[in-house]
Amino acid sequence: MYSSSYPTAISACLKESTRDLVRLQQRYDPSDELLWAFFNARVLMNEPIAVDDFVQQAYAGSERVKE
């Protein structure tokens, strides 16, 4: 049966993930690749991701590739 609290829970998750996406964009001005990777994981898959940790890992990975 459909619960009236279900849309509220979905809405809260989407709002939180969207806020994280905006925070990523404002604080770090990421490349398109990084932005879409975050969008896919955080917004579409709704994975709990810390923005700062995500960026640190992404840049650490790109530095390893350059070496």
Contacts in CASP RR format, 6 or more apart in sequence:
PFRMAT RR
TARGET T0000
AUTHOR 0000-0000-0000
METHOD contacts of the structure
MODEL  1
MYSSSYPTAISACLKESTRDLVRLQQRYDPSDELLWAFFNARVLMNEPIA
VDDFVQQAYAGSERVKE
13 46 0 8 1.000
14 43 0 8 1.000
17 42 0 8 1.000
17 43 0 8 1.000
17 46 0 8 1.000
18 43 0 8 1.000
20 38 0 8 1.000
20 42 0 8 1.000
20 49 0 8 1.000
20 51 0 8 1.000
21 35 0 8 1.000
21 38 0 8 1.000
21 39 0 8 1.000
21 42 0 8 1.000
21 43 0 8 1.000
23 51 0 8 1.000
24 30 0 8 1.000
24 35 0 8 1.000
24 38 0 8 1.000
24 51 0 8 1.000
24 54 0 8 1.000
24 55 0 8 1.000
25 35 0 8 1.000
27 51 0 8 1.000
28 34 0 8 1.000
28 51 0 8 1.000
28 55 0 8 1.000
30 38 0 8 1.000
30 55 0 8 1.000
30 58 0 8 1.000
34 55 0 8 1.000
34 58 0 8 1.000
37 58 0 8 1.000
38 49 0 8 1.000
38 51 0 8 1.000
38 54 0 8 1.000
41 47 0 8 1.000
41 49 0 8 1.000
41 54 0 8 1.000
42 49 0 8 1.000
42 54 0 8 1.000
END
